[in-house]
Amino acid sequence: MRIKIVNTLDGGEITAEMEPGDSAGDVIVFAAQYWKKDRSAFIMRVGNRLIPESATLSEAGVTD
């Protein structure tokens, strides 16, 4: 699945190819590497909901 990742600090956006079984932590690591920041600077939200790093994208309700 393709997901959009938004950097809320500067408005930057990237698209990532992820799998439904990937965790929110995997998305955070991807974003941290892309923007060359420490992973502790990132959280994952879907709408207003904060997603735990251990939750899979499927569990979080993330879809294409």
N, CA, C and O atoms as a DFTB+ gen file, in Angstrom:
256 C
 N C O
     1  1       0.840      -1.175       0.000
     2  2       0.000       0.000       0.000
     3  2       0.882       1.234       0.000
     4  3       1.990       1.222       0.536
     5  1       0.384       2.284      -0.600
     6  2       1.108       3.562      -0.621
     7  2       0.473       4.465       0.421
     8  3      -0.742       4.662       0.436
     9  1       1.309       5.008       1.289
    10  2       0.802       5.927       2.303
    11  2       1.527       7.260       2.193
    12  3       2.684       7.327       1.778
    13  1       0.829       8.305       2.570
    14  2       1.421       9.644       2.581
    15  2       1.885       9.928       4.002
    16  3       1.140       9.736       4.963
    17  1       3.120      10.387       4.122
    18  2       3.688      10.762       5.415
    19  2       3.922      12.261       5.380
    20  3       4.563      12.778       4.466
    21  1       3.397      12.955       6.383
    22  2       3.486      14.411       6.434
    23  2       4.366      14.821       7.607
    24  3       4.188      14.346       8.728
    25  1       5.311      15.702       7.336
    26  2       6.136      16.308       8.375
    27  2       5.404      17.575       8.808
    28  3       5.406      18.573       8.087
    29  1       4.781      17.539       9.977
    30  2       3.959      18.672      10.407
    31  2       4.789      19.888      10.799
    32  3       4.240      20.981      10.935
    33  1       6.089      19.728      10.982
    34  2       6.927      20.877      11.325
    35  2       7.147      21.802      10.140
    36  3       7.127      23.025      10.281
    37  1       7.361      21.202       8.960
    38  2       7.649      22.047       7.792
    39  2       6.685      21.830       6.629
    40  3       6.821      22.468       5.585
    41  1       5.714      20.938       6.800
    42  2       4.732      20.696       5.753
    43  2       5.205      19.770       4.649
    44  3       4.485      19.543       3.676
    45  1       6.410      19.231       4.791
    46  2       6.926      18.314       3.780
    47  2       6.117      17.027       3.732
    48  3       5.573      16.589       4.746
    49  1       6.040      16.431       2.563
    50  2       5.299      15.189       2.365
    51  2       6.137      14.207       1.558
    52  3       6.879      14.592       0.655
    53  1       6.000      12.927       1.905
    54  2       6.591      11.854       1.111
    55  2       5.548      10.753       0.980
    56  3       4.619      10.666       1.783
    57  1       5.706       9.927      -0.026
    58  2       4.863       8.755      -0.200
    59  2       5.739       7.536       0.010
    60  3       6.845       7.453      -0.525
    61  1       5.236       6.587       0.796
    62  2       6.006       5.387       1.104
    63  2       5.208       4.151       0.721
    64  3       3.988       4.112       0.880
    65  1       5.899       3.156       0.220
    66  2       5.293       1.862      -0.083
    67  2       5.465       0.995       1.159
    68  3       6.582       0.612       1.507
    69  1       4.355       0.688       1.824
    70  2       4.381      -0.090       3.058
    71  2       3.420      -1.266       2.912
    72  3       2.608      -1.303       1.987
    73  1       3.517      -2.221       3.826
    74  2       2.628      -3.384       3.857
    75  2       1.664      -3.244       5.030
    76  3       2.010      -2.614       6.030
    77  1       0.453      -3.820       4.934
    78  2      -0.508      -3.731       6.037
    79  2       0.037      -4.274       7.360
    80  3      -0.388      -3.840       8.430
    81  1       0.975      -5.220       7.291
    82  2       1.559      -5.796       8.496
    83  2       2.706      -4.994       9.082
    84  3       3.195      -5.320      10.164
    85  1       3.150      -3.942       8.385
    86  2       4.206      -3.079       8.922
    87  2       3.663      -2.310      10.114
    88  3       2.476      -1.989      10.171
    89  1       4.526      -2.022      11.050
    90  2       4.098      -1.323      12.264
    91  2       4.232       0.190      12.111
    92  3       4.916       0.692      11.218
    93  1       3.565       0.886      13.001
    94  2       3.716       2.342      13.054
    95  2       5.180       2.683      13.307
    96  3       5.683       3.684      12.797
    97  1       5.861       1.859      14.089
    98  2       7.285       2.060      14.331
    99  2       8.096       1.993      13.053
   100  3       9.059       2.742      12.888
   101  1       7.715       1.097      12.140
   102  2       8.395       1.002      10.844
   103  2       8.227       2.295      10.049
   104  3       9.166       2.760       9.403
   105  1       7.035       2.867      10.101
   106  2       6.770       4.125       9.395
   107  2       7.609       5.244      10.005
   108  3       8.168       6.071       9.286
   109  1       7.693       5.265      11.326
   110  2       8.472       6.288      12.025
   111  2       9.947       6.190      11.642
   112  3      10.591       7.206      11.380
   113  1      10.477       4.980      11.610
   114  2      11.880       4.788      11.218
   115  2      12.099       5.265       9.784
   116  3      13.095       5.931       9.500
   117  1      11.178       4.931       8.880
   118  2      11.274       5.365       7.483
   119  2      11.322       6.889       7.403
   120  3      12.174       7.453       6.717
   121  1      10.404       7.550       8.107
   122  2      10.342       9.015       8.080
   123  2      11.600       9.634       8.690
   124  3      12.137      10.605       8.158
   125  1      12.064       9.078       9.791
   126  2      13.257       9.609      10.452
   127  2      14.477       9.506       9.540
   128  3      15.290      10.428       9.473
   129  1      14.597       8.390       8.844
   130  2      15.720       8.231       7.921
   131  2      15.604       9.196       6.746
   132  3      16.600       9.786       6.327
   133  1      14.405       9.357       6.216
   134  2      14.208      10.247       5.070
   135  2      14.571      11.687       5.424
   136  3      15.294      12.356       4.685
   137  1      14.053      12.159       6.580
   138  2      14.288      13.551       6.963
   139  2      15.566      13.732       7.798
   140  3      15.866      14.835       8.255
   141  1      16.312      12.635       7.987
   142  2      17.585      12.678       8.715
   143  2      17.427      13.297      10.105
   144  3      18.173      14.192      10.502
   145  1      16.430      12.788      10.823
   146  2      16.152      13.225      12.196
   147  2      16.141      12.002      13.099
   148  3      15.987      10.874      12.631
   149  1      16.305      12.232      14.389
   150  2      16.189      11.151      15.358
   151  2      14.750      10.653      15.388
   152  3      13.814      11.450      15.327
   153  1      14.572       9.348      15.481
   154  2      13.215       8.787      15.452
   155  2      12.360       9.264      16.613
   156  3      11.133       9.236      16.524
   157  1      12.982       9.702      17.700
   158  2      12.206      10.185      18.851
   159  2      11.462      11.485      18.537
   160  3      10.597      11.905      19.306
   161  1      11.792      12.118      17.418
   162  2      11.117      13.358      17.022
   163  2       9.785      13.091      16.322
   164  3       9.056      14.033      16.008
   165  1       9.454      11.812      16.073
   166  2       8.280      11.470      15.277
   167  2       7.243      10.690      16.074
   168  3       7.578       9.910      16.965
   169  1       5.985      10.914      15.735
   170  2       4.866      10.104      16.210
   171  2       4.043       9.745      14.979
   172  3       4.239      10.314      13.905
   173  1       3.124       8.802      15.140
   174  2       2.228       8.489      14.030
   175  2       0.805       8.757      14.465
   176  3       0.351       8.304      15.516
   177  1       0.113       9.510      13.621
   178  2      -1.302       9.797      13.840
   179  2      -2.085       9.401      12.598
   180  3      -1.592       9.476      11.472
   181  1      -3.304       8.984      12.835
   182  2      -4.278       8.798      11.759
   183  2      -5.437       9.691      12.149
   184  3      -6.186       9.390      13.078
   185  1      -5.576      10.789      11.433
   186  2      -6.548      11.801      11.859
   187  2      -6.080      12.381      13.182
   188  3      -4.947      12.849      13.295
   189  1      -6.941      12.352      14.172
   190  2      -6.579      12.859      15.500
   191  2      -6.087      11.764      16.437
   192  3      -5.694      12.049      17.568
   193  1      -6.104      10.507      15.978
   194  2      -5.711       9.385      16.840
   195  2      -4.204       9.161      16.814
   196  3      -3.591       9.095      15.749
   197  1      -3.623       9.045      17.994
   198  2      -2.214       8.693      18.133
   199  2      -2.107       7.173      18.033
   200  3      -2.814       6.454      18.739
   201  1      -1.239       6.687      17.172
   202  2      -1.092       5.251      16.937
   203  2       0.149       4.746      17.676
   204  3       1.238       5.288      17.489
   205  1      -0.002       3.702      18.522
   206  2       1.166       3.137      19.203
   207  2       2.147       2.538      18.188
   208  3       1.736       2.000      17.161
   209  1       3.419       2.636      18.481
   210  2       4.436       2.133      17.553
   211  2       4.294       0.648      17.280
   212  3       4.705       0.175      16.220
   213  1       3.720      -0.097      18.212
   214  2       3.585      -1.544      18.039
   215  2       2.401      -1.934      17.160
   216  3       2.321      -3.082      16.724
   217  1       1.484      -1.016      16.891
   218  2       0.296      -1.321      16.087
   219  2       0.665      -1.444      14.617
   220  3       1.474      -0.673      14.100
   221  1       0.063      -2.422      13.950
   222  2       0.275      -2.537      12.508
   223  2      -0.578      -1.495      11.797
   224  3      -1.523      -0.949      12.366
   225  1      -0.229      -1.234      10.553
   226  2      -1.018      -0.287       9.770
   227  2      -2.452      -0.784       9.623
   228  3      -3.395       0.007       9.659
   229  1      -2.613      -2.076       9.461
   230  2      -3.950      -2.659       9.359
   231  2      -4.743      -2.420      10.643
   232  3      -5.904      -2.013      10.591
   233  1      -4.122      -2.672      11.788
   234  2      -4.787      -2.453      13.080
   235  2      -5.153      -0.986      13.278
   236  3      -6.158      -0.672      13.915
   237  1      -4.343      -0.098      12.734
   238  2      -4.577       1.341      12.879
   239  2      -5.635       1.854      11.909
   240  3      -6.041       3.013      11.987
   241  1      -6.081       0.995      10.996
   242  2      -7.097       1.407      10.035
   243  2      -6.551       2.166       8.846
   244  3      -7.296       2.862       8.155
   245  1      -5.249       2.038       8.599
   246  2      -4.629       2.721       7.458
   247  2      -4.937       1.927       6.193
   248  3      -4.740       0.713       6.146
   249  1      -5.422       2.624       5.174
   250  2      -5.711       2.001       3.884
   251  2      -5.071       2.829       2.780
   252  3      -4.619       3.950       3.012
   253  1      -5.038       2.265       1.577
   254  2      -4.519       3.004       0.417
   255  2      -5.284       4.273       0.204
   256  3      -4.988       5.024      -0.725
